[in-house]
Amino acid sequence: MSNAPADHSAGMILRAGQRVWGRLEFAPLLAVVLLFLVFEFHPSNEVGFFSSADLMSSVAALTSSVGMVSLGVTALMISGEFDLSVSATFALGPAIMGWLMREWGWHILAGLFVGLAIVACIGLINGLITTYIGVPSFIVTLGMLFAVTSWNRIILGGFPVDLIEEEGTVKKILGADIPGSPIAAPFAWMVGIGIILAFVMWRTQYGNWTYAAGKYGGGVARAMGVPVIRVKLTNFVLAALLAGLAGILQFADFGSSSVASGIDINLLAIVAVVVGGTSLFGAKGTVIGSMLGALILGSLKVGLIVIKVPSEYYLGLVGVLLVVSAGLNARVEALRRGGTRSTLFG
């Protein structure tokens, strides 16, 4: 008797498994599951982890800020560029918004739009200098990081700014807790925008252009008619805009912001993006993977506290996570291209 039906079913299962294993999101998703299991059942954990609403609230709060910033950084890195100034634009958005409300009595919504418009202009300037003058984005955005940080200090005068409109509808939409859940609105904003951006990257011409712009410096894409400069400019603006929005959402959630808000979030966002499977060399990446990478960082920070590991270990573990993820990504990419050695390790 023929075993063709059984062989066909086994082949389908094997191919399905290979497709799942080959997804960029698989590794960070597996890491999230393992982290949650380790922290939930660790002998030192006396309160639970996933089962604790308070701890999940803390994880969501930490994840939302890094995750929102990482969305724009993902699109930009896929197109072959970097933005180190997002930690400064993260603080600039709420600084402008709060200053306008405090000094000029502006409505929260007007302050919101002006703050976002200004951080979008910062991204546009980064993109114009990079694409038209030819200065590497690493240098451009590093310089912009210092410039905008100085501007933040001038605007705030070294003091925190408080959100005046404490109970308004806009404030609740931006930062209130979601009824019946342990998470606040910023996490829902991150997930919602992330799903939209993931659809754009996977299913639209603009997404295809973004991947093409990051491949081989964009030269091949340019020859094929892809508007590489326009794509990169758009992604610079998007990265700055989402960083500013992330800062404003945190402002609405916490009720206060300062120059120190978002410190190191530029580096943490890059870690989340790389851990999520985006290549440092462009042309490969996933928005969903970046959100999972941010969730890994948020879970790791809270989980270490739960199992009574000193907080000083957190940044060291993040550094190890970054190097290991970058090395694995480079090795997988080398194998995918048929090479025998990784471009990172020689």
C-alpha positions, 0 to 999 in steps of 0.5 A: 500500500502506498504511503503517499498521503502520509508522506505528503502530510509529513512534507507539508508539516516539514515545509511549514516548520521550515517557514516558521523557523525561517521567519525573522520573528521566530528567534525573538518570539522564542526568547520572549517565551523563554524569559517569561517562563524563567522569570515566572518559575524562578525559585527566587520569584515570590510574586509571579511574573506573567501572572502579576498584573503590576509586573506586566504593567511595568514591562508594558511601560518599559516596552512601549517607549523603546518599542515606539522608538524602535519602529521608526529606527527599524524602517530607517535601518532597513533603508541603510541609515542610522539615527542616534538623535532619537533620544534627544527628539524623544525629550524634545517633543514633550519639552516643547509641548509642556513649555507651550502649555505652561508659558503660553497657555496652549491647549494640550492638542495644539502643543502636541501637534507643534511638538511633533511638527518640530521633531519631524523637521529635525528628522528632515534636516538629518535626512537632507544632510545625509542624502544631499550633502553626503555626510554619513547618517551616523555623524549627522545624527550624532551631531544632531543629538548634541545640538537637540540635547542643548536645545532641550536644556535651554527650553526647560532651563534645567527643570522638569516640565509638568503636564498641566491638563491632568484629566483632559480627554486627550491626556487620557487617550495618550497616557491613561490606563486601559480599563480592565487591563494592566497596561497603559495607552502608550503600549496600545499605541505602540502595538497599533502603529507597529501593526500598521507599519508592518503592513506597509513594509510587507504589503506595499510598494513603499515597503519594497522601496525601503528594502531596496534602498538599503541593499548595496547602498541603494545603487541597484534600486536607483538604477531600477527607478526606486526614489531612494532619496525620497524613501530615506528622507521619509524614513528619517522623518518617521524615525524622529516623529515616532521618537517624539511621539514616544516621548509625548506618550510617556509624558502623558503617562507619567505627567512629567518630563525632563532633559533626562527623559529618554536617555540612552533610548537611542542605543536601546532602540538599536539593540531592540531592532537588532535583537528583533532580526534587523540587519546592521547592513540594511535591506533586512528587518522586521517591525514585529521582530523589533517590537518583540526585541523591545519586549525582551528588554522590558521583560529582562529589566523587570525580571532581573529585579523580580529574581533579585539580581542587582540592576547593575547587571542589566546593561551588561546583559543588554550588551551581550545580547546585542553582540550575540544577536548581531553575530547570529544575524551576520552568520545567518545572512552569510549562510543564506548567501551561500558563503562560508564565513560571516562578514562580522567575524572574518 
